[in-house]
Amino acid sequence: MDDDALMTKTGTLKVSPTGTINTTPKTLRKVTLAASVGSAIEYFELVIYGAMAPYLSHVFFPSDDPTAALLSTFIVFAIAFFARPLGGLIWGPIGDRVGRKKALVAIIILMSISTAVIGLLPGYETIGVFAPILLVLMRLLQGISAGGEMPGAATLVGEYAPNDRRGLQTSFLHWGVVSGQILALLTGAALALTIPAEDMNEWGWRLPFLMAIPLGIIALIIRSKVDESPVFERLAAMNDEKVNPLRELLGTKRGWKMLGRTAFINLPASVPAYMLMTFMPAFLQNNEGFGAWQSLMAVLAGVLFTFIFIPISGTLSDRLGRRRILFGLCVLQLVLAWPAFALLTSGNAALAVFGLMLLGTMNGSAIGAQSAPLLETFPTSIRYSGYALALGLSTALIAGPTPYVATWMVSASGSDMAPMWLIIACAIPSLIGAFFIRETARKPLLTDKAPETAP
């Protein structure tokens, strides 16, 4: 076999010694679809938890204080995110040493089962304190699986994508994410509209969690038919000795510099997504007078704007570069945070929807440009592990607690405008960091060199 070519089941993929890949459009579409379905399921269960939070708080955390019960529900939501770094520690090395595809197949099985089990759990009135304990356990398993899902999917797609359109191609993964979110919102709204509140508290809330089984089977079938990353296979053929990804990341100055760079990239994408998807349904119901299905449909308007801006941001990151886009995203969030919440808290339903659209714009612009620079930060031998650990830590420490922190801020301050400060607090450090990271756009991924974090 030619030294510049790598044979796969679908034919010959040209992989130059520098990592330039010539992938057919058909193969690229197939890989992107297979990667996206798992991300769709991950965020379906994420958003459905937020959509069902008012019912979950009643079933698992009965209390005379509805706010306390809701806060308990959001604590469980946040706890699962602390399992994401653990998931990164587990799945990252598997993906880097055994293969991206094998890790992703195992992840989809664990994710689907743990989500479906939530729909089968008895409530507090039936088994007492064991009910919230089992809920926490299932959320931890979801967190472990999610800790490897998006990093693995993005790594697989990024390593198939041409160097000059990696930003756009990896942004399509977030269309899978948004599709899962839209499905969750539509499911939650349909259930709230067609099933009486008493029945929703009894059994209706279980239905969307049980949907994970058929969705998982479909994803498993699609994902199992995809070939391994050509970049991973070429590196495996070139290197007889496997590196230890965690030692490279956590035991060296170079590894910590790479993780520090990813912190700047992650921050703008951390809070707006969870603010929109998991905090807003309950916030609109409890603070702004929306009905259950009305709040979910209003959030859907914001999600649609997320959907629109994802590929726009990905394309711009390819054309303008990662640094300029990061700087622009931070400015956008600083400019839009106040008017978004001013509209949300205006007392006018139509204006509140416009506020959600602004949140959706911030969210779509941030996540559409997020994956490519994260992939480009790490060399091939530790890429999956680095991405997973960086994203897991960011999610656990900042993004996951967003619904709880935002709910607490509103309660403690007495102001519905308070959560905007979370968005601003994440934008400012990244705005500064944009001046201190080197450009990585359009560079090949097959490399054992990492970019410097400062000029």
HELIX and SHEET records of a PDB file:
HELIX    1   1 PRO A   25  ALA A   51  1                                  27    
HELIX    2   2 ALA A   53  PHE A   60  1                                   8    
HELIX    3   3 PRO A   66  PHE A   82  1                                  17    
HELIX    4   4 ARG A   84  ARG A   97  1                                  14    
HELIX    5   5 ARG A  100  ILE A  118  1                                  19    
HELIX    6   6 TYR A  124  ILE A  127  1                                   4    
HELIX    7   7 PHE A  130  TYR A  160  1                                  31    
HELIX    8   8 ASN A  163  ARG A  165  5                                   3    
HELIX    9   9 ARG A  166  THR A  194  1                                  29    
HELIX   10  10 ALA A  197  ASP A  199  1                                   3    
HELIX   11  11 MET A  200  GLY A  204  3                                   5    
HELIX   12  12 ARG A  206  LEU A  210  1                                   5    
HELIX   13  13 ALA A  212  SER A  224  1                                  13    
HELIX   14  14 PRO A  230  MET A  238  1                                   9    
HELIX   15  15 PRO A  245  LEU A  250  1                                   6    
HELIX   16  16 LYS A  253  TYR A  274  1                                  22    
HELIX   17  17 MET A  275  PHE A  279  3                                   5    
HELIX   18  18 MET A  280  ASN A  287  1                                   8    
HELIX   19  19 ALA A  292  LEU A  320  1                                  29    
HELIX   20  20 ARG A  322  LEU A  344  1                                  23    
HELIX   21  21 ALA A  349  GLY A  368  1                                  20    
HELIX   22  22 SER A  371  THR A  377  1                                   7    
HELIX   23  23 THR A  380  ILE A  382  5                                   3    
HELIX   24  24 ARG A  383  SER A  394  1                                  12    
HELIX   25  25 THR A  395  ALA A  399  3                                   5    
HELIX   26  26 THR A  402  SER A  413  1                                  12    
HELIX   27  27 MET A  420  GLY A  433  1                                  14    
SHEET    1   A 3 ALA A   5  THR A   8  0                                        
SHEET    2   A 3 GLY A  11  VAL A  15 -1                                        
SHEET    3   A 3 ILE A  21  ASN A  22 -1                                        
END                                                                             
